[in-house]
Amino acid sequence: MARKYSKGASKKVEGAMKKRKKGTLRSGRSGKKVKSRKQAIAIGLSEARRSGKKVPKKKTGKKGGRKKSKRKSSKK
């Protein structure tokens, strides 16, 4: 079976994790220090995507939380 992520992508994630442990990893827009493991992985993957490594596309969240019920028309 083929690899989902390239070796280069895993190196980027590894580097982001090391930066997080060291305390030098910062988020993009706000520049705040990254504390969570998941956020560090996401930063590493986005860097790998930008540099053209083999990384699957981002999963997008589902729109809306509740399904709209169909209205019954009461025309006579």
Chimera marker file (.cmm) of the C-alpha trace (Angstrom):
<marker_set name="trace">
<marker id="1" x="0.000" y="0.000" z="0.000" r="1" g="1" b="0" radius="0.5"/>
<marker id="2" x="1.236" y="3.491" z="-0.853" r="1" g="1" b="0" radius="0.5"/>
<marker id="3" x="2.207" y="6.013" z="1.797" r="1" g="1" b="0" radius="0.5"/>
<marker id="4" x="-0.383" y="8.664" z="2.666" r="1" g="1" b="0" radius="0.5"/>
<marker id="5" x="2.280" y="11.195" z="3.636" r="1" g="1" b="0" radius="0.5"/>
<marker id="6" x="5.725" y="11.528" z="2.087" r="1" g="1" b="0" radius="0.5"/>
<marker id="7" x="8.915" y="11.231" z="4.122" r="1" g="1" b="0" radius="0.5"/>
<marker id="8" x="9.528" y="14.941" z="3.600" r="1" g="1" b="0" radius="0.5"/>
<marker id="9" x="6.125" y="15.731" z="5.095" r="1" g="1" b="0" radius="0.5"/>
<marker id="10" x="6.848" y="13.642" z="8.172" r="1" g="1" b="0" radius="0.5"/>
<marker id="11" x="10.172" y="15.493" z="8.580" r="1" g="1" b="0" radius="0.5"/>
<marker id="12" x="8.286" y="18.820" z="8.548" r="1" g="1" b="0" radius="0.5"/>
<marker id="13" x="5.890" y="17.550" z="11.230" r="1" g="1" b="0" radius="0.5"/>
<marker id="14" x="8.809" y="16.219" z="13.264" r="1" g="1" b="0" radius="0.5"/>
<marker id="15" x="10.504" y="19.619" z="13.044" r="1" g="1" b="0" radius="0.5"/>
<marker id="16" x="7.333" y="21.402" z="14.170" r="1" g="1" b="0" radius="0.5"/>
<marker id="17" x="7.012" y="19.023" z="17.133" r="1" g="1" b="0" radius="0.5"/>
<marker id="18" x="10.615" y="19.709" z="18.167" r="1" g="1" b="0" radius="0.5"/>
<marker id="19" x="10.001" y="23.460" z="17.954" r="1" g="1" b="0" radius="0.5"/>
<marker id="20" x="6.889" y="23.056" z="20.107" r="1" g="1" b="0" radius="0.5"/>
<marker id="21" x="8.817" y="21.126" z="22.758" r="1" g="1" b="0" radius="0.5"/>
<marker id="22" x="11.524" y="23.765" z="22.704" r="1" g="1" b="0" radius="0.5"/>
<marker id="23" x="8.908" y="26.523" z="22.979" r="1" g="1" b="0" radius="0.5"/>
<marker id="24" x="9.750" y="28.386" z="19.784" r="1" g="1" b="0" radius="0.5"/>
<marker id="25" x="6.804" y="27.300" z="17.599" r="1" g="1" b="0" radius="0.5"/>
<marker id="26" x="4.368" y="30.140" z="16.962" r="1" g="1" b="0" radius="0.5"/>
<marker id="27" x="1.022" y="30.226" z="15.183" r="1" g="1" b="0" radius="0.5"/>
<marker id="28" x="0.675" y="32.062" z="11.900" r="1" g="1" b="0" radius="0.5"/>
<marker id="29" x="-1.555" y="35.106" z="12.150" r="1" g="1" b="0" radius="0.5"/>
<marker id="30" x="-1.510" y="35.968" z="15.846" r="1" g="1" b="0" radius="0.5"/>
<marker id="31" x="2.036" y="34.821" z="16.545" r="1" g="1" b="0" radius="0.5"/>
<marker id="32" x="1.034" y="33.205" z="19.831" r="1" g="1" b="0" radius="0.5"/>
<marker id="33" x="3.066" y="30.332" z="21.236" r="1" g="1" b="0" radius="0.5"/>
<marker id="34" x="1.664" y="26.930" z="20.238" r="1" g="1" b="0" radius="0.5"/>
<marker id="35" x="0.942" y="24.641" z="23.195" r="1" g="1" b="0" radius="0.5"/>
<marker id="36" x="-1.175" y="21.818" z="21.782" r="1" g="1" b="0" radius="0.5"/>
<marker id="37" x="0.244" y="18.775" z="20.037" r="1" g="1" b="0" radius="0.5"/>
<marker id="38" x="-2.526" y="18.723" z="17.417" r="1" g="1" b="0" radius="0.5"/>
<marker id="39" x="-1.877" y="22.323" z="16.434" r="1" g="1" b="0" radius="0.5"/>
<marker id="40" x="1.851" y="21.603" z="16.032" r="1" g="1" b="0" radius="0.5"/>
<marker id="41" x="1.050" y="18.686" z="13.706" r="1" g="1" b="0" radius="0.5"/>
<marker id="42" x="-1.319" y="20.884" z="11.688" r="1" g="1" b="0" radius="0.5"/>
<marker id="43" x="1.381" y="23.549" z="11.296" r="1" g="1" b="0" radius="0.5"/>
<marker id="44" x="3.902" y="20.931" z="10.146" r="1" g="1" b="0" radius="0.5"/>
<marker id="45" x="1.467" y="19.522" z="7.577" r="1" g="1" b="0" radius="0.5"/>
<marker id="46" x="0.568" y="22.938" z="6.208" r="1" g="1" b="0" radius="0.5"/>
<marker id="47" x="4.282" y="23.752" z="5.808" r="1" g="1" b="0" radius="0.5"/>
<marker id="48" x="4.726" y="20.461" z="3.943" r="1" g="1" b="0" radius="0.5"/>
<marker id="49" x="1.739" y="21.293" z="1.707" r="1" g="1" b="0" radius="0.5"/>
<marker id="50" x="3.216" y="24.703" z="0.909" r="1" g="1" b="0" radius="0.5"/>
<marker id="51" x="6.562" y="23.181" z="-0.060" r="1" g="1" b="0" radius="0.5"/>
<marker id="52" x="4.863" y="20.664" z="-2.384" r="1" g="1" b="0" radius="0.5"/>
<marker id="53" x="5.242" y="17.446" z="-0.398" r="1" g="1" b="0" radius="0.5"/>
<marker id="54" x="2.743" y="14.579" z="-0.693" r="1" g="1" b="0" radius="0.5"/>
<marker id="55" x="0.041" y="15.334" z="1.876" r="1" g="1" b="0" radius="0.5"/>
<marker id="56" x="-3.690" y="14.537" z="1.594" r="1" g="1" b="0" radius="0.5"/>
<marker id="57" x="-6.101" y="17.441" z="1.217" r="1" g="1" b="0" radius="0.5"/>
<marker id="58" x="-7.496" y="19.162" z="4.292" r="1" g="1" b="0" radius="0.5"/>
<marker id="59" x="-10.764" y="17.749" z="5.570" r="1" g="1" b="0" radius="0.5"/>
<marker id="60" x="-13.401" y="20.443" z="5.731" r="1" g="1" b="0" radius="0.5"/>
<marker id="61" x="-16.028" y="20.566" z="8.433" r="1" g="1" b="0" radius="0.5"/>
<marker id="62" x="-19.682" y="19.929" z="7.729" r="1" g="1" b="0" radius="0.5"/>
<marker id="63" x="-21.748" y="23.048" z="7.180" r="1" g="1" b="0" radius="0.5"/>
<marker id="64" x="-24.599" y="23.694" z="9.585" r="1" g="1" b="0" radius="0.5"/>
<marker id="65" x="-25.313" y="21.722" z="12.672" r="1" g="1" b="0" radius="0.5"/>
<marker id="66" x="-28.985" y="21.001" z="12.340" r="1" g="1" b="0" radius="0.5"/>
<marker id="67" x="-30.940" y="19.759" z="9.355" r="1" g="1" b="0" radius="0.5"/>
<marker id="68" x="-33.789" y="21.959" z="8.252" r="1" g="1" b="0" radius="0.5"/>
<marker id="69" x="-37.113" y="20.196" z="8.244" r="1" g="1" b="0" radius="0.5"/>
<marker id="70" x="-39.305" y="20.579" z="5.190" r="1" g="1" b="0" radius="0.5"/>
<marker id="71" x="-42.340" y="22.740" z="5.775" r="1" g="1" b="0" radius="0.5"/>
<marker id="72" x="-45.667" y="21.243" z="4.952" r="1" g="1" b="0" radius="0.5"/>
<marker id="73" x="-47.765" y="23.614" z="2.906" r="1" g="1" b="0" radius="0.5"/>
<marker id="74" x="-51.274" y="24.003" z="4.247" r="1" g="1" b="0" radius="0.5"/>
<marker id="75" x="-52.835" y="25.526" z="1.158" r="1" g="1" b="0" radius="0.5"/>
<marker id="76" x="-56.397" y="24.408" z="0.364" r="1" g="1" b="0" radius="0.5"/>
<link id1="1" id2="2" r="1" g="1" b="0" radius="0.2"/>
<link id1="2" id2="3" r="1" g="1" b="0" radius="0.2"/>
<link id1="3" id2="4" r="1" g="1" b="0" radius="0.2"/>
<link id1="4" id2="5" r="1" g="1" b="0" radius="0.2"/>
<link id1="5" id2="6" r="1" g="1" b="0" radius="0.2"/>
<link id1="6" id2="7" r="1" g="1" b="0" radius="0.2"/>
<link id1="7" id2="8" r="1" g="1" b="0" radius="0.2"/>
<link id1="8" id2="9" r="1" g="1" b="0" radius="0.2"/>
<link id1="9" id2="10" r="1" g="1" b="0" radius="0.2"/>
<link id1="10" id2="11" r="1" g="1" b="0" radius="0.2"/>
<link id1="11" id2="12" r="1" g="1" b="0" radius="0.2"/>
<link id1="12" id2="13" r="1" g="1" b="0" radius="0.2"/>
<link id1="13" id2="14" r="1" g="1" b="0" radius="0.2"/>
<link id1="14" id2="15" r="1" g="1" b="0" radius="0.2"/>
<link id1="15" id2="16" r="1" g="1" b="0" radius="0.2"/>
<link id1="16" id2="17" r="1" g="1" b="0" radius="0.2"/>
<link id1="17" id2="18" r="1" g="1" b="0" radius="0.2"/>
<link id1="18" id2="19" r="1" g="1" b="0" radius="0.2"/>
<link id1="19" id2="20" r="1" g="1" b="0" radius="0.2"/>
<link id1="20" id2="21" r="1" g="1" b="0" radius="0.2"/>
<link id1="21" id2="22" r="1" g="1" b="0" radius="0.2"/>
<link id1="22" id2="23" r="1" g="1" b="0" radius="0.2"/>
<link id1="23" id2="24" r="1" g="1" b="0" radius="0.2"/>
<link id1="24" id2="25" r="1" g="1" b="0" radius="0.2"/>
<link id1="25" id2="26" r="1" g="1" b="0" radius="0.2"/>
<link id1="26" id2="27" r="1" g="1" b="0" radius="0.2"/>
<link id1="27" id2="28" r="1" g="1" b="0" radius="0.2"/>
<link id1="28" id2="29" r="1" g="1" b="0" radius="0.2"/>
<link id1="29" id2="30" r="1" g="1" b="0" radius="0.2"/>
<link id1="30" id2="31" r="1" g="1" b="0" radius="0.2"/>
<link id1="31" id2="32" r="1" g="1" b="0" radius="0.2"/>
<link id1="32" id2="33" r="1" g="1" b="0" radius="0.2"/>
<link id1="33" id2="34" r="1" g="1" b="0" radius="0.2"/>
<link id1="34" id2="35" r="1" g="1" b="0" radius="0.2"/>
<link id1="35" id2="36" r="1" g="1" b="0" radius="0.2"/>
<link id1="36" id2="37" r="1" g="1" b="0" radius="0.2"/>
<link id1="37" id2="38" r="1" g="1" b="0" radius="0.2"/>
<link id1="38" id2="39" r="1" g="1" b="0" radius="0.2"/>
<link id1="39" id2="40" r="1" g="1" b="0" radius="0.2"/>
<link id1="40" id2="41" r="1" g="1" b="0" radius="0.2"/>
<link id1="41" id2="42" r="1" g="1" b="0" radius="0.2"/>
<link id1="42" id2="43" r="1" g="1" b="0" radius="0.2"/>
<link id1="43" id2="44" r="1" g="1" b="0" radius="0.2"/>
<link id1="44" id2="45" r="1" g="1" b="0" radius="0.2"/>
<link id1="45" id2="46" r="1" g="1" b="0" radius="0.2"/>
<link id1="46" id2="47" r="1" g="1" b="0" radius="0.2"/>
<link id1="47" id2="48" r="1" g="1" b="0" radius="0.2"/>
<link id1="48" id2="49" r="1" g="1" b="0" radius="0.2"/>
<link id1="49" id2="50" r="1" g="1" b="0" radius="0.2"/>
<link id1="50" id2="51" r="1" g="1" b="0" radius="0.2"/>
<link id1="51" id2="52" r="1" g="1" b="0" radius="0.2"/>
<link id1="52" id2="53" r="1" g="1" b="0" radius="0.2"/>
<link id1="53" id2="54" r="1" g="1" b="0" radius="0.2"/>
<link id1="54" id2="55" r="1" g="1" b="0" radius="0.2"/>
<link id1="55" id2="56" r="1" g="1" b="0" radius="0.2"/>
<link id1="56" id2="57" r="1" g="1" b="0" radius="0.2"/>
<link id1="57" id2="58" r="1" g="1" b="0" radius="0.2"/>
<link id1="58" id2="59" r="1" g="1" b="0" radius="0.2"/>
<link id1="59" id2="60" r="1" g="1" b="0" radius="0.2"/>
<link id1="60" id2="61" r="1" g="1" b="0" radius="0.2"/>
<link id1="61" id2="62" r="1" g="1" b="0" radius="0.2"/>
<link id1="62" id2="63" r="1" g="1" b="0" radius="0.2"/>
<link id1="63" id2="64" r="1" g="1" b="0" radius="0.2"/>
<link id1="64" id2="65" r="1" g="1" b="0" radius="0.2"/>
<link id1="65" id2="66" r="1" g="1" b="0" radius="0.2"/>
<link id1="66" id2="67" r="1" g="1" b="0" radius="0.2"/>
<link id1="67" id2="68" r="1" g="1" b="0" radius="0.2"/>
<link id1="68" id2="69" r="1" g="1" b="0" radius="0.2"/>
<link id1="69" id2="70" r="1" g="1" b="0" radius="0.2"/>
<link id1="70" id2="71" r="1" g="1" b="0" radius="0.2"/>
<link id1="71" id2="72" r="1" g="1" b="0" radius="0.2"/>
<link id1="72" id2="73" r="1" g="1" b="0" radius="0.2"/>
<link id1="73" id2="74" r="1" g="1" b="0" radius="0.2"/>
<link id1="74" id2="75" r="1" g="1" b="0" radius="0.2"/>
<link id1="75" id2="76" r="1" g="1" b="0" radius="0.2"/>
</marker_set>
